[in-house]
Amino acid sequence: MQDRILQILIKNHEELSKEENAVYLTYFSVMLRARENQFYQFKIGMLDEDEWNAMLISFKTLFKEPKHLEIWEFIKITFAEDFVELVDDQINQSKLYG
């Protein structure tokens, strides 16, 4: 799937086909599930503060991409409420503070 994702990302905001959209949605969903797992690891003490802060910074850069915001709005109902609150807060902070 890695080569396929690179081909899609190279399109640089061109219109994606239905297949490309599905691949990208899957890729982004998997990436967010990994972030959700990190969130729960932090909550139970398996990630230290430095690792956690680095992950939070990555959210702010991740959601500078409009396509990621669009996908998040579509899939966030499939995530736990406390994780959704965290992500939405990071998106809002990014909008306010850059």
Secondary structure as UniProt FT lines:
FT   HELIX           2..10
FT   TURN            11..13
FT   HELIX           18..43
FT   TURN            44..45
FT   HELIX           49..62
FT   TURN            63..64
FT   HELIX           66..75
FT   HELIX           76..78
FT   HELIX           81..97
//
